[in-house]
Amino acid sequence: MECLKSTREDGDDHNNGETKSCCPSTQTSGSSQAERQNMECLKCRREDGDDHDDGKPKSFCPSARSSGSSQDRWNKCYEDGVIPWDLGQATPLVVHLVQSGSLPKGRGLVPGCGTGYDVVEMASPERYVVGLDISEKAMARSRELFSSVPNVDNFTFVAADFFNWKTTESFDFIFDYTFFCAIDPSMRSAWAKRMHELLTVDGELIILMFPVDDHSGGPPFKVSVEAYDEVLRALGFEVIKVEDNEYAVESRKGREILGRWRRTSNPSLVSE
Ligand SMILES: C[S@@+](CC[C@H](N)C(=O)[O-])C[C@H]1O[C@@H](n2cnc3c(N)ncnc32)[C@H](O)[C@@H]1O
């Protein structure tokens, strides 16, 4: 059984060039395989320090910072199984939004979805969700991983660059978690413009901001409410809500903020 944090079948996590044991107890019996994967990957992540080590953020993946095309770099992370951002389960906040009925229905988009646990968690007969990622390796893996879940007809995975994706679709909501922080800060205005193009009027942009801290460099690049608000307000987005994420996983507590913005009909603010 492969650890969802590492796609290596031997269960070893080769992060930062070091071979570490990843989920040795995935081979133990007891709970279901899925439960064991989730619990044990979370356990490994805490022991590894997740994306922070001694208070300093580690790179998401060394390859994500190397040279080459963006697609090649992210593909390499998935090929090598070095995906330390991956929770191995749906984000607890997303589970809460679904269960509390506070996630819009209709059509949803998750750009930079990675493995796509959140895509599957959100998808239902009332809510069709598109998971989009530049890494075709990630998308191929996700299609396989979720090929037989009960709600398989309510979501799809698309391999494409968010900034160049050619689509005629528009969405009632878009969810961003660890995507904004993964792109170069020089792309933030383009990110906002694309969000504006892809959302319906009155559509919601739901952002789980992370990492809200003060480190330098990236990815992940540091984020702040102001950094999002600056590029979104310029396009006429209105803030609906900003609050601390009380559902953050332990290693990210205090560094996550939930923000919800509404796209208004303000085409005059969007320059071509
Ligand atoms: C840090 S990972 C986060 C993945 C996922 N959101 C999660 O939390 O597990 C960032 C993801 O963004 C994807 N990505 C980076 N640039 C992209 C782009 N221009 N278009 C679409 N996806 C992109 C990467 O392949 C990677 O899967």
PDBQT file of the ligand as one rigid body, heavy atoms in Angstrom, charges set to zero:
ROOT
HETATM    1  C1  LIG A 301       1.645  23.467  -3.123  1.00  0.00    +0.000 C 
HETATM    2  S1  LIG A 301       0.785  22.501  -4.229  1.00  0.00    +0.000 S 
HETATM    3  C2  LIG A 301      -0.846  22.454  -3.508  1.00  0.00    +0.000 C 
HETATM    4  C3  LIG A 301      -1.730  21.339  -3.995  1.00  0.00    +0.000 C 
HETATM    5  C4  LIG A 301      -3.086  21.258  -3.297  1.00  0.00    +0.000 C 
HETATM    6  N1  LIG A 301      -3.796  22.520  -3.343  1.00  0.00    +0.000 N 
HETATM    7  C5  LIG A 301      -2.956  20.795  -1.887  1.00  0.00    +0.000 C 
HETATM    8  O1  LIG A 301      -3.175  21.587  -0.949  1.00  0.00    +0.000 OA
HETATM    9  O2  LIG A 301      -2.618  19.612  -1.689  1.00  0.00    +0.000 OA
HETATM   10  C6  LIG A 301       0.564  23.621  -5.580  1.00  0.00    +0.000 C 
HETATM   11  C7  LIG A 301      -0.065  22.965  -6.771  1.00  0.00    +0.000 C 
HETATM   12  O3  LIG A 301      -0.260  23.950  -7.782  1.00  0.00    +0.000 OA
HETATM   13  C8  LIG A 301       0.019  23.365  -9.032  1.00  0.00    +0.000 C 
HETATM   14  N2  LIG A 301       0.324  24.480  -9.963  1.00  0.00    +0.000 N 
HETATM   15  C9  LIG A 301       1.417  25.295  -9.944  1.00  0.00    +0.000 A 
HETATM   16  N3  LIG A 301       1.309  26.206 -10.929  1.00  0.00    +0.000 NA
HETATM   17  C10 LIG A 301       0.146  25.969 -11.570  1.00  0.00    +0.000 A 
HETATM   18  C11 LIG A 301      -0.527  26.579 -12.671  1.00  0.00    +0.000 A 
HETATM   19  N4  LIG A 301      -0.005  27.628 -13.324  1.00  0.00    +0.000 N 
HETATM   20  N5  LIG A 301      -1.730  26.090 -13.063  1.00  0.00    +0.000 NA
HETATM   21  C12 LIG A 301      -2.286  25.034 -12.406  1.00  0.00    +0.000 A 
HETATM   22  N6  LIG A 301      -1.691  24.398 -11.370  1.00  0.00    +0.000 NA
HETATM   23  C13 LIG A 301      -0.498  24.856 -10.948  1.00  0.00    +0.000 A 
HETATM   24  C14 LIG A 301       1.176  22.421  -8.762  1.00  0.00    +0.000 C 
HETATM   25  O4  LIG A 301       1.313  21.413  -9.714  1.00  0.00    +0.000 OA
HETATM   26  C15 LIG A 301       0.793  21.878  -7.388  1.00  0.00    +0.000 C 
HETATM   27  O5  LIG A 301       0.020  20.704  -7.486  1.00  0.00    +0.000 OA
ENDROOT
TORSDOF 0
